[in-house]
Amino acid sequence: MRFVTGKHVLGLAVAGLLAVATATGSQVWGSQSIEGKLAFEKGTGPILESQGKNITLSARNSYLFNTLGDPRLRNKNVRLEGDKLPDGSFQVARILTIHNGRLYSVRYYCETCNIVALQPGPCMCCQHPVELQEIPLDKNDKNIIVTK
């Protein structure tokens, strides 16, 4: 017989809520979203130029941070979902690009190996550079934007 303490019950409840949210298709990316132009500032790293301000960006994990630094995404209009931090910076949980008012998710893909990668760089299989693909969120839109 196993006993579950109050702390573990809370953890199981949170895990259950996340599982339900994922199963229903409504994922929690962060409490806020901001839009602007993605840029890179020497000595600072990735920033978002939004409403006349430069917002320093961080990420919840390394692959998102590497994506924010991808030169192919520089100067693109983006929507970033995540959380504003007390120091005024923004911690990114999800990156979307914007084209003609439509939202696209970002992924990396190796056409040779048919492998999806999490970040820019060489393919984990053949070591050729992966291509940047922007996938429309609108299921009726089948136009994938590819940047090599």
C-alpha positions as CSV (number, residue, x, y, z in Angstrom):
1,M,0.0,0.0,0.0
2,R,1.3,3.5,-0.9
3,F,0.4,6.7,0.8
4,V,0.3,10.1,-0.9
5,T,1.2,13.2,1.0
6,G,-0.6,16.5,0.5
7,K,2.4,17.8,-1.5
8,H,2.2,14.8,-3.9
9,V,-1.6,15.2,-4.2
10,L,-1.1,18.8,-5.4
11,G,1.6,17.6,-7.9
12,L,-0.7,14.9,-9.2
13,A,-3.6,17.4,-9.5
14,V,-1.4,19.8,-11.5
15,A,-0.1,17.0,-13.7
16,G,-3.7,15.8,-14.3
17,L,-4.8,19.3,-15.3
18,L,-2.0,19.6,-17.8
19,A,-2.8,16.2,-19.2
20,V,-6.5,17.2,-19.6
21,A,-5.5,20.5,-21.2
22,T,-3.2,18.7,-23.6
23,A,-5.8,16.0,-24.4
24,T,-8.4,18.6,-25.2
25,G,-6.0,20.5,-27.5
26,S,-5.8,23.6,-25.3
27,Q,-2.3,23.9,-24.2
28,V,-1.1,26.5,-21.7
29,W,1.9,28.4,-23.2
30,G,2.1,31.3,-20.8
31,S,0.0,34.0,-19.3
32,Q,0.7,36.7,-21.9
33,S,1.5,37.3,-25.5
34,I,3.4,40.1,-27.2
35,E,3.9,41.0,-30.8
36,G,6.7,42.8,-32.6
37,K,9.8,42.4,-34.7
38,L,12.4,39.8,-33.7
39,A,15.9,41.2,-33.5
40,F,19.3,40.4,-32.1
41,E,21.3,42.9,-30.0
42,K,25.1,42.4,-29.6
43,G,25.9,41.8,-26.0
44,T,22.3,41.3,-25.1
45,G,21.0,38.5,-27.3
46,P,17.5,38.2,-28.8
47,I,15.2,41.1,-28.3
48,L,11.7,42.0,-29.5
49,E,11.1,45.5,-30.9
50,S,7.6,46.3,-29.9
51,Q,5.8,49.6,-29.6
52,G,9.0,51.6,-29.6
53,K,10.7,49.5,-26.9
54,N,13.3,46.8,-27.0
55,I,12.3,43.8,-24.8
56,T,15.0,41.4,-23.8
57,L,14.0,37.8,-24.4
58,S,14.8,34.6,-22.5
59,A,13.3,31.1,-23.0
60,R,12.0,28.3,-20.9
61,N,14.5,25.9,-22.6
62,S,17.6,25.9,-24.7
63,Y,16.0,24.9,-28.0
64,L,13.6,27.9,-27.8
65,F,16.4,30.2,-27.0
66,N,18.4,28.9,-30.0
67,T,15.4,29.4,-32.2
68,L,15.1,33.1,-31.0
69,G,18.7,33.5,-32.2
70,D,18.2,32.0,-35.6
71,P,19.2,34.6,-38.2
72,R,16.4,33.4,-40.6
73,L,13.9,34.7,-38.1
74,R,15.5,38.2,-37.6
75,N,13.3,41.1,-38.6
76,K,10.2,38.9,-38.9
77,N,7.0,39.8,-37.2
78,V,6.3,37.4,-34.4
79,R,3.9,36.7,-31.6
80,L,5.6,35.4,-28.5
81,E,3.7,33.6,-25.8
82,G,5.1,33.3,-22.3
83,D,5.5,35.4,-19.2
84,K,6.7,38.9,-18.4
85,L,9.4,38.7,-15.7
86,P,9.8,41.3,-12.9
87,D,12.9,42.8,-14.6
88,G,10.9,43.7,-17.7
89,S,12.2,40.9,-19.9
90,F,10.0,38.3,-21.4
91,Q,10.4,34.5,-21.0
92,V,9.2,32.8,-24.2
93,A,7.3,29.6,-24.2
94,R,6.1,29.6,-27.8
95,I,7.1,31.4,-31.0
96,L,4.7,32.1,-33.8
97,T,5.4,34.1,-37.0
98,I,2.9,36.5,-38.6
99,H,2.3,36.8,-42.3
100,N,-0.5,38.9,-43.7
101,G,-2.3,38.7,-40.3
102,R,-2.1,34.9,-40.1
103,L,-0.2,32.9,-37.5
104,Y,2.4,30.2,-38.2
105,S,4.2,27.8,-35.9
106,V,8.0,27.4,-36.3
107,R,9.7,24.1,-36.9
108,Y,12.9,22.8,-38.3
109,Y,13.0,20.0,-40.8
110,C,15.5,17.8,-42.7
111,E,14.0,16.9,-46.1
112,T,16.7,14.3,-46.7
113,C,16.1,12.3,-43.6
114,N,12.4,13.3,-43.1
115,I,13.2,14.3,-39.5
116,V,11.7,17.2,-37.5
117,A,14.2,19.0,-35.3
118,L,13.6,21.3,-32.3
119,Q,16.2,23.9,-33.2
120,P,18.3,25.3,-35.9
121,G,21.6,23.6,-36.8
122,P,22.7,20.4,-38.4
123,C,20.3,17.4,-38.8
124,M,20.9,14.8,-36.1
125,C,21.2,12.1,-38.8
126,C,22.9,13.4,-41.9
127,Q,24.4,16.6,-40.4
128,H,23.1,18.8,-43.2
129,P,21.5,22.1,-42.1
130,V,17.8,21.8,-41.3
131,E,15.4,24.1,-43.1
132,L,13.1,26.6,-41.3
133,Q,9.4,25.8,-41.9
134,E,6.5,28.0,-40.9
135,I,3.4,25.9,-40.6
136,P,0.0,27.7,-40.8
137,L,-2.1,27.4,-37.6
138,D,-5.2,27.6,-39.8
139,K,-5.9,24.0,-40.8
140,N,-7.5,25.2,-44.0
141,D,-4.3,26.9,-45.1
142,K,-1.9,24.4,-46.6
143,N,0.9,26.8,-47.6
144,I,4.0,26.0,-45.7
145,I,6.7,28.7,-45.8
146,V,10.2,27.2,-46.2
147,T,13.5,29.1,-45.5
148,K,16.7,27.3,-46.1
